[in-house]
Amino acid sequence: MAAGVIQHPLDDRIFIAKRLDGTPYEGYWEYPGGKIEPGETALQALRRELQEECGIEIQSARPLIRVSHDYPDRSVELNVFLVTDYSGVPHGREGQETAWMKRGELRDIHFLDGNRPITNAVLLDDRYAITNTRVYSHDTMLNRIAQTRGPRLIQVRDKHLTDAAYLDWARAVVAAAESSGKQVLINRGLENLSGWLQQTGAHGAHLDSAGLMAVHQRPVADDVWLSASCHNAQEILQAGNIGVDFAVVSPVQKTGTHPDAVPIGWEAFACLCDLASFPVFALGGLGEADRRQAWEHGGQGVAMISGAWRN
């Protein structure tokens, strides 16, 4: 199957459609698309389906996420594209109900099962900045975070800080992020996780690989972000089992922050993305210019430590 996340040309709204009465799973909303016919690529199928269903011609689209889901009567693999430029006005050409929804409202929509990973991919930025106070000053990072440009997703790592220093630093990051419409995840382990979220005002939590493998269920509520660090197939599957919203796979390339780590390369990264039922960021020696590589290998985008803060 191929599906398209169609962006409005002037604002942050997304086009969705409701399944017609008399069709399987009638009444559910979905991102429009359809079956890939023999001999078609996923993008070719999407071009045809969106012209037939919505009356638009795709001018520009890029891979967003590929997800599999088992329904009671069938299993589907969805190749999802972000449609950023098109001609025509999207509408329900086959009589289906349609709507333009703000991104922040998408989690409230009664989507088909299996669409949550797509919605998460739509809501997430394609850049995930990770703080590093060992190298960069507080002011340098806070100034970048407070700017409206740059990554809209930030992880407060800095595990070397004392609890008191980490709390002050995380609160400062959250304040700077909220002034620019960005979101912050804390990375402080499993102990008193709900307390850390409440005290910092963060929008979610990140688990390192040890924390990921130590839990048997999702340790935070569904209405906050949960991400995890993964390095192999076992950790990817565990992340799926506990219901993470997204993950970071590393190291894709050689990195200055972990010089002894052996990079896995883009092909291995792609294999891990294929196993994932959620968006995946590539981390390790990467910058914003590597986003297209990540997209082409099944990733959401790039996570960056040095690449997020240096000039």
Residue pairs with C-beta under 8 A, 6 or more apart in sequence:
1 33
1 34
1 35
1 36
1 76
1 77
1 78
1 79
2 33
2 34
2 35
2 36
2 42
2 43
2 45
2 46
2 49
2 78
2 79
2 80
2 81
3 30
3 31
3 32
3 33
3 46
3 78
3 79
3 80
3 81
3 118
4 31
4 32
4 33
4 46
4 49
4 50
4 58
4 61
4 80
4 81
4 82
4 83
5 14
5 31
5 64
5 80
5 81
5 82
5 83
5 118
5 121
5 122
6 14
6 15
6 31
6 32
6 50
6 54
6 56
6 83
6 86
6 90
7 13
7 14
7 15
7 82
7 83
7 84
8 14
8 15
8 100
9 85
12 102
12 103
13 100
13 101
13 102
13 103
14 31
14 100
14 101
14 102
14 103
14 106
14 122
15 32
15 54
15 90
15 98
15 99
15 100
16 29
16 30
16 31
16 32
16 98
16 99
16 101
16 106
16 109
17 29
17 30
17 31
17 32
17 53
17 54
17 92
17 96
17 97
17 98
17 99
18 27
18 28
18 29
18 30
18 96
18 97
18 98
18 99
19 25
19 26
19 27
19 28
19 29
19 30
19 96
19 112
20 26
20 94
20 95
20 96
21 27
24 73
25 71
25 112
27 110
28 110
28 111
28 112
29 99
29 109
29 110
29 111
29 112
30 111
30 112
30 115
31 80
31 115
31 118
32 49
32 50
32 53
32 54
33 45
33 46
33 49
33 50
33 53
33 78
33 80
34 45
34 49
34 52
34 53
35 45
35 49
36 42
36 45
36 79
37 45
37 48
40 48
42 79
42 81
43 58
43 61
43 81
46 58
46 61
46 79
46 81
46 83
47 57
47 58
50 56
50 58
50 83
50 86
50 90
51 57
52 93
52 94
53 92
53 93
53 94
53 96
54 88
54 90
54 91
54 92
54 93
54 98
55 88
55 89
55 90
55 91
55 93
56 83
56 86
56 87
56 88
56 89
56 90
57 86
57 87
57 88
58 83
58 85
58 86
59 85
59 86
59 87
60 83
60 84
60 85
60 86
61 81
61 82
61 83
61 84
61 85
62 81
62 82
62 84
62 292
62 295
63 79
63 80
63 81
63 82
63 295
63 296
63 298
64 80
64 81
64 82
64 118
64 121
64 122
64 295
64 300
65 80
65 117
65 118
65 121
65 279
65 298
65 300
66 77
66 78
66 79
66 80
66 273
66 274
66 298
67 77
67 78
67 80
67 114
67 117
67 118
67 277
68 75
68 76
68 77
68 78
68 277
69 75
69 76
69 78
69 113
69 114
69 277
71 113
71 114
76 114
78 114
78 118
80 118
80 121
82 122
90 98
91 98
92 98
101 109
103 122
103 123
104 123
106 119
106 122
106 123
107 119
107 123
109 119
111 119
117 277
117 278
117 279
120 245
120 246
120 278
120 279
121 279
121 300
124 153
124 245
124 246
124 279
124 300
124 301
125 151
125 152
125 153
125 301
126 291
126 294
126 295
126 300
126 301
126 302
127 150
127 151
127 152
127 153
127 288
127 291
127 301
127 302
127 303
127 304
127 308
128 151
128 153
128 154
128 155
128 248
128 281
128 283
128 301
128 302
128 303
128 304
129 144
129 145
129 150
129 151
129 153
129 154
129 155
129 303
129 304
129 308
129 309
130 154
130 155
130 157
130 283
130 303
130 304
130 305
130 308
131 141
131 154
131 155
131 156
131 157
131 158
131 169
131 173
132 157
132 158
132 257
132 305
132 306
132 309
133 141
133 158
133 161
133 169
134 158
134 160
135 306
135 309
136 309
136 310
138 169
138 172
140 309
141 173
141 309
142 172
142 173
142 176
144 150
144 308
144 309
145 154
145 173
145 176
145 177
145 180
145 182
146 176
146 177
146 179
146 180
147 180
148 180
148 181
150 308
151 182
151 304
151 308
152 181
152 182
152 183
153 182
153 183
153 185
154 173
154 177
154 182
154 183
154 184
154 185
155 184
155 185
155 186
155 187
155 206
155 227
155 303
156 166
156 169
156 170
156 173
156 184
156 185
156 186
156 187
156 200
156 202
157 187
157 206
157 305
158 166
158 169
159 187
159 188
161 169
166 188
167 196
167 199
167 200
170 184
170 186
170 188
170 196
170 200
170 202
171 199
171 200
171 201
173 184
174 184
174 200
174 201
174 202
174 203
177 183
177 184
178 201
183 203
183 204
183 225
184 200
184 202
184 203
184 204
185 202
185 203
185 204
185 205
185 206
185 225
185 227
186 196
186 197
186 200
186 202
186 204
186 205
186 206
187 205
187 206
187 207
187 208
188 196
188 205
189 208
189 211
190 207
190 211
190 214
190 215
190 219
193 205
193 219
193 220
194 220
196 202
196 205
197 204
197 205
197 220
197 224
202 224
203 224
203 225
204 220
204 224
204 225
204 226
204 227
204 245
205 219
205 220
205 224
205 225
205 226
205 227
206 226
206 227
206 228
206 229
206 248
207 215
207 219
207 226
207 227
207 228
207 229
207 244
208 228
208 229
209 228
209 229
209 230
209 231
209 235
211 228
212 228
212 229
212 230
212 235
212 238
212 239
212 242
212 244
213 235
213 238
215 242
216 242
217 242
217 243
218 226
218 242
218 243
218 244
219 226
219 242
220 226
222 243
225 245
225 246
226 242
226 243
226 244
226 245
227 244
227 245
227 246
227 247
227 248
228 235
228 239
228 244
228 247
228 248
229 235
229 247
229 248
229 250
230 236
230 239
230 247
230 248
230 249
230 272
230 280
231 249
231 250
231 264
232 272
233 271
233 272
233 275
236 247
236 249
236 272
236 275
236 276
237 275
239 247
239 276
239 278
240 275
240 276
240 277
240 278
244 278
245 278
245 279
246 278
246 279
246 280
246 281
246 300
247 276
247 278
247 279
247 280
247 281
248 280
248 281
248 282
248 283
248 303
249 264
249 269
249 272
249 273
249 280
249 281
249 282
249 283
249 299
250 258
250 261
250 282
250 283
250 284
250 303
251 258
251 261
251 262
251 263
251 264
251 283
251 284
251 285
252 263
252 264
252 265
252 266
252 269
252 282
252 283
252 284
252 285
252 286
253 263
253 265
253 284
253 285
253 286
254 261
254 263
254 284
254 285
255 261
255 263
255 283
255 284
255 285
255 305
255 306
256 285
256 306
257 305
257 306
258 284
261 284
263 284
263 285
264 272
266 282
266 293
266 297
267 297
269 280
269 282
269 294
269 297
269 298
269 299
270 297
270 298
272 280
273 280
273 297
273 298
273 299
274 298
279 299
279 300
280 298
280 299
280 300
281 294
281 299
281 300
281 301
281 302
281 303
282 290
282 293
282 294
282 297
282 299
282 301
282 302
282 303
283 302
283 303
283 304
283 305
286 294
286 302
286 303
286 304
286 307
287 302
287 304
287 307
288 302
288 304
288 307
290 302
291 301
291 302
294 300
294 301
294 302
295 301
